[in-house]
């Protein structure tokens, strides 16, 4: 579990199935106690090739949430 600003998030491994199974990454953002969040979990809407890409996307999503855009 990592933290950026007042949001905690986690990078998770996921298996992407097309013709063959490929390892991908997704993120989950946990916003308990952080406005304007509803105390649930936000899952990424896309799959990422690396952990680092997923991490940057999670931080970008958190920035949008804090600006009232996410």
DSSP file (Angstrom, degrees, kcal/mol; ACC not computed):
  #  RESIDUE AA STRUCTURE BP1 BP2  ACC     N-H-->O    O-->H-N    N-H-->O    O-->H-N    TCO  KAPPA ALPHA  PHI   PSI    X-CA   Y-CA   Z-CA
    1    1 A X              0   0    0      0, 0.0     2,-0.3     0, 0.0     9,-0.2   0.000 360.0 360.0 360.0 132.7    0.0    0.0    0.0
    2    2 A X  E     -A    9   0A   0      7,-3.1     7,-2.5     2,-0.0     2,-0.4  -0.740 360.0-140.9-118.9 168.4    1.3    3.4   -1.0
    3    3 A X  E     +A    8   0A   0     -2,-0.3     2,-0.4     5,-0.3     5,-0.2  -0.998  16.0 178.6-136.8 137.6    0.1    6.9   -0.3
    4    4 A X  E >  S-A    7   0A   0      3,-2.7     3,-1.9    -2,-0.4     2,-0.1  -0.978  72.4 -36.8-134.6 122.6    0.0   10.1   -2.3
    5    5 A X  T 3  S-     0   0    0     -2,-0.4    58,-0.0     1,-0.3    57,-0.0  -0.437 123.9 -30.8  58.1-132.6   -1.5   13.2   -0.6
    6    6 A X  T 3  S+     0   0    0     -2,-0.1     2,-0.4    -3,-0.1    -1,-0.3   0.369 121.0  94.2 -97.0   8.1   -4.3   11.9    1.6
    7    7 A X  E <   -A    4   0A   0     -3,-1.9    -3,-2.7    24,-0.1     2,-0.4  -0.817  61.3-150.3-101.8 137.1   -5.2    9.0   -0.7
    8    8 A X  E     +AB   3  30A   0     22,-1.7    22,-3.4    -2,-0.4     2,-0.3  -0.802  21.9 178.1 -97.3 146.4   -3.8    5.4   -0.3
    9    9 A X  E     -AB   2  29A   0     -7,-2.5    -7,-3.1    -2,-0.4     2,-0.4  -0.969  16.3-152.1-146.3 162.8   -3.5    3.3   -3.4
   10   10 A X  E     - B   0  28A   0     18,-2.3    18,-2.1    -2,-0.3     2,-0.5  -0.999  10.9-141.7-139.5 138.4   -2.2   -0.1   -4.4
   11   11 A X  E     - B   0  27A   0     -2,-0.4     2,-0.4    16,-0.2    16,-0.2  -0.877  27.7-170.2 -98.0 128.9   -0.7   -1.5   -7.6
   12   12 A X  E     - B   0  26A   0     14,-2.9    14,-2.4    -2,-0.5     2,-0.3  -0.914  22.2-120.0-124.0 148.2   -2.0   -5.0   -8.4
   13   13 A X  E     - B   0  25A   0     -2,-0.4     2,-0.3    12,-0.2    12,-0.2  -0.608  33.4-177.7 -80.1 144.1   -0.9   -7.6  -10.9
   14   14 A X  E     - B   0  24A   0     10,-2.9    10,-3.4    -2,-0.3     2,-0.6  -0.990  25.7-125.7-141.6 148.9   -3.6   -8.8  -13.3
   15   15 A X  E     - B   0  23A   0     -2,-0.3     2,-0.6     8,-0.2     8,-0.2  -0.864  20.4-155.0 -98.2 123.3   -3.6  -11.3  -16.1
   16   16 A X  E     - B   0  22A   0      6,-3.5     6,-2.4    -2,-0.6     2,-0.6  -0.872   9.3-154.9 -98.7 121.4   -4.7  -10.0  -19.4
   17   17 A X  E     + B   0  21A   0     -2,-0.6     4,-0.2     4,-0.2     2,-0.1  -0.870  39.8 125.6-104.5 119.2   -6.2  -12.7  -21.7
   18   18 A X  S    S-     0   0    0      2,-1.1     3,-0.1    -2,-0.6    -1,-0.1   0.082  93.6 -32.1-127.5-111.9   -6.1  -12.2  -25.4
   19   19 A X  S    S+     0   0    0      1,-0.2     2,-0.3    -2,-0.1    -2,-0.1   0.839 139.3  13.9 -79.4 -35.5   -4.5  -15.0  -27.5
   20   20 A X  S    S-     0   0    0     -4,-0.1    -2,-1.1     0, 0.0     2,-0.3  -0.941  94.4 -93.2-135.0 158.9   -2.1  -15.7  -24.6
   21   21 A X  E     -B   17   0A   0     -2,-0.3     2,-0.4    -4,-0.2    -4,-0.2  -0.556  44.1-175.3 -73.8 130.4   -2.0  -14.7  -21.0
   22   22 A X  E     -B   16   0A   0     -6,-2.4    -6,-3.5    -2,-0.3     2,-0.4  -0.979  26.6-118.1-128.1 141.5    0.0  -11.6  -20.3
   23   23 A X  E     +B   15   0A   0     -2,-0.4     2,-0.2    -8,-0.2    -8,-0.2  -0.647  42.4 164.8 -78.4 128.9    0.9  -10.0  -17.0
   24   24 A X  E     -B   14   0A   0    -10,-3.4   -10,-2.9    -2,-0.4     2,-0.4  -0.785  26.6-125.2-132.4 177.1   -0.5   -6.4  -16.7
   25   25 A X  E     -BC  13  48A   0     23,-2.3    23,-2.6    -2,-0.2     2,-0.3  -0.958  20.1-180.0-131.1 147.7   -1.0   -4.0  -13.8
   26   26 A X  E     -B   12   0A   0    -14,-2.4   -14,-2.9    -2,-0.4     2,-0.3  -0.870  17.4-135.1-133.4 167.8   -4.0   -2.1  -12.4
   27   27 A X  E     -B   11   0A   0     -2,-0.3    17,-2.4   -16,-0.2     2,-0.4  -0.925   5.8-158.1-126.0 156.0   -4.4    0.3   -9.5
   28   28 A X  E     -BD  10  43A   0    -18,-2.1   -18,-2.3    -2,-0.3     2,-0.5  -1.000  10.2-155.1-128.0 133.3   -7.0    0.7   -6.8
   29   29 A X  E     -BD   9  42A   0     13,-2.9    13,-2.5    -2,-0.4     2,-0.5  -0.927   3.3-159.6-110.3 131.5   -7.4    4.0   -4.9
   30   30 A X  E     +BD   8  41A   0    -22,-3.4   -22,-1.7    -2,-0.5    11,-0.2  -0.948  10.5 179.5-112.0 124.3   -8.8    4.1   -1.4
   31   31 A X    >   +     0   0    0      9,-1.4     3,-2.4    -2,-0.5     8,-0.4   0.065  12.9 160.2-117.5  27.1  -10.2    7.4   -0.3
   32   32 A X  T 3  S+     0   0    0      1,-0.3     3,-0.1     8,-0.2    -2,-0.1  -0.268  78.6   1.8 -53.2 121.6  -11.5    6.9    3.2
   33   33 A X  T 3  S+     0   0    0      1,-0.2     2,-0.6     4,-0.1    -1,-0.3   0.498 102.7 117.4  82.2   4.2  -11.9   10.3    4.9
   34   34 A X    X   -     0   0    0     -3,-2.4     3,-1.9   -28,-0.0     5,-0.3  -0.918  62.5-107.9-110.9 122.0  -10.7   12.3    1.9
   35   35 A X  T 3  S+     0   0    0     -2,-0.6     3,-0.1     1,-0.3    -3,-0.0  -0.585  97.6  26.2 -78.0 148.6  -13.1   14.8    0.2
   36   36 A X  T 3  S+     0   0    0     -2,-0.2    -1,-0.3     1,-0.1     2,-0.1  -0.789 103.7 101.6 -91.3  33.3  -14.6   14.8   -2.4
   37   37 A X    <   -     0   0    0     -3,-1.9    -4,-0.1    -6,-0.2    -1,-0.1  -0.391  66.1-138.3 -84.1 154.7  -14.4   11.0   -2.2
   38   38 A X        -     0   0    0     -2,-0.1    -6,-0.1    -3,-0.1    -1,-0.1   0.117  49.0-103.2-100.3  20.0  -17.3    8.8   -1.1
   39   39 A X  S    S+     0   0    0     -8,-0.4    -7,-0.2    -5,-0.3     2,-0.1   0.751  87.1 108.3  66.6  27.3  -15.2    6.4    1.0
   40   40 A X  S    S-     0   0    0     -9,-0.1    -9,-1.4   -11,-0.0     2,-0.4  -0.232  73.1 -87.1-110.3-156.1  -15.2    3.6   -1.6
   41   41 A X  E     -D   30   0A   0    -11,-0.2     2,-0.5    -2,-0.1   -11,-0.2  -0.970  26.0-154.2-121.5 133.8  -12.6    2.1   -3.9
   42   42 A X  E     -D   29   0A   0    -13,-2.5   -13,-2.9    -2,-0.4     2,-0.3  -0.944  12.7-160.1-106.8 124.7  -11.8    3.4   -7.4
   43   43 A X  E     -D   28   0A   0     -2,-0.5   -15,-0.2   -15,-0.2    -2,-0.0  -0.787  28.5-100.6-101.0 147.1  -10.3    0.8   -9.7
   44   44 A X        -     0   0    0    -17,-2.4    -1,-0.1    -2,-0.3    14,-0.0  -0.325  20.6-144.7 -63.1 147.2   -8.3    1.7  -12.8
   45   45 A X  S    S+     0   0    0      2,-0.0     2,-0.3    -3,-0.0    -1,-0.1   0.420  79.1  45.1 -94.5   0.7  -10.3    1.6  -16.0
   46   46 A X  S    S-     0   0    0    -21,-0.0     2,-0.3     0, 0.0    -2,-0.1  -0.911  79.1-116.6-138.0 168.0   -7.3    0.4  -18.0
   47   47 A X        -     0   0    0     -2,-0.3     2,-0.3   -21,-0.1   -21,-0.2  -0.796  26.2-149.2-104.5 146.5   -4.5   -2.1  -17.8
   48   48 A X  B     -C   25   0A   0    -23,-2.6   -23,-2.3    -2,-0.3     6,-0.0  -0.897  15.3-139.2-121.4 147.8   -0.8   -1.1  -17.7
   49   49 A X  S    S+     0   0    0     -2,-0.3     2,-0.3   -25,-0.2    -1,-0.1   0.804  86.7  28.7 -74.0 -30.2    2.3   -2.8  -19.0
   50   50 A X  S  > S-     0   0    0      1,-0.1     4,-1.8   -25,-0.1     5,-0.1  -0.891  75.5-120.4-130.7 160.2    4.5   -1.9  -16.0
   51   51 A X  H  > S+     0   0    0     -2,-0.3     4,-2.4     1,-0.2     5,-0.1   0.889 114.5  56.0 -61.2 -39.6    4.0   -1.2  -12.3
   52   52 A X  H  > S+     0   0    0      1,-0.2     4,-2.6     2,-0.2     5,-0.2   0.894 105.0  50.7 -64.0 -41.1    5.5    2.2  -12.9
   53   53 A X  H  > S+     0   0    0      1,-0.2     4,-2.2     2,-0.2    -1,-0.2   0.920 111.7  48.3 -61.3 -42.9    3.0    3.2  -15.5
   54   54 A X  H  X S+     0   0    0     -4,-1.8     4,-2.4     2,-0.2    -2,-0.2   0.889 110.6  51.8 -64.3 -39.2    0.2    2.1  -13.2
   55   55 A X  H  X S+     0   0    0     -4,-2.4     4,-2.3     2,-0.2    -2,-0.2   0.930 110.5  47.0 -63.3 -47.0    1.7    4.1  -10.3
   56   56 A X  H  X S+     0   0    0     -4,-2.6     4,-2.3     1,-0.2    -1,-0.2   0.891 112.6  50.5 -62.2 -39.4    1.9    7.3  -12.5
   57   57 A X  H  X S+     0   0    0     -4,-2.2     4,-2.4    -5,-0.2    -1,-0.2   0.900 109.5  50.4 -66.2 -40.2   -1.7    6.8  -13.6
   58   58 A X  H  X S+     0   0    0     -4,-2.4     4,-2.5     2,-0.2    -2,-0.2   0.922 111.4  48.1 -63.0 -44.1   -2.9    6.4  -10.0
   59   59 A X  H  X S+     0   0    0     -4,-2.3     4,-2.2     1,-0.2    -2,-0.2   0.898 111.9  50.1 -64.6 -39.8   -1.1    9.5   -8.9
   60   60 A X  H  X S+     0   0    0     -4,-2.3     4,-2.0     2,-0.2    -1,-0.2   0.899 110.4  49.7 -63.1 -40.7   -2.6   11.4  -11.9
   61   61 A X  H  X S+     0   0    0     -4,-2.4     4,-2.4     2,-0.2    -2,-0.2   0.896 109.5  51.2 -64.9 -41.3   -6.0   10.1  -11.0
   62   62 A X  H  X S+     0   0    0     -4,-2.5     4,-2.5     2,-0.2    -2,-0.2   0.907 107.5  53.3 -62.4 -41.8   -5.6   11.2   -7.4
   63   63 A X  H  X S+     0   0    0     -4,-2.2     4,-1.3     1,-0.2    -1,-0.2   0.913 109.1  49.2 -59.7 -43.0   -4.6   14.7   -8.6
   64   64 A X  H  <>S+     0   0    0     -4,-2.0     5,-3.1     1,-0.2     6,-0.9   0.912 109.7  51.9 -62.3 -42.5   -7.8   14.8  -10.7
   65   65 A X  H ><5S+     0   0    0     -4,-2.4     3,-1.6     4,-0.3    -2,-0.2   0.921 108.4  50.7 -60.2 -43.2   -9.8   13.8   -7.7
   66   66 A X  H 3<5S+     0   0    0     -4,-2.5    -1,-0.2     1,-0.3    -2,-0.2   0.761 109.7  50.9 -68.1 -23.8   -8.3   16.5   -5.5
   67   67 A X  T 3<5S-     0   0    0     -4,-1.3    -1,-0.3    -3,-0.3    -2,-0.2   0.334 119.5-110.8 -93.3   6.8   -9.1   19.1   -8.2
   68   68 A X  T < 5S+     0   0    0     -3,-1.6    -3,-0.2    -4,-0.2    -2,-0.1   0.692  93.7 103.9  76.7  18.8  -12.7   17.9   -8.3
   69   69 A X      <       0   0    0     -5,-3.1    -4,-0.3    -6,-0.2    -5,-0.1   0.552 360.0 360.0-108.3 -10.3  -12.4   16.4  -11.8
   70   70 A X              0   0    0     -6,-0.9    -5,-0.2    -8,-0.1    -1,-0.1   0.460 360.0 360.0 -99.3 360.0  -12.1   12.7  -11.1
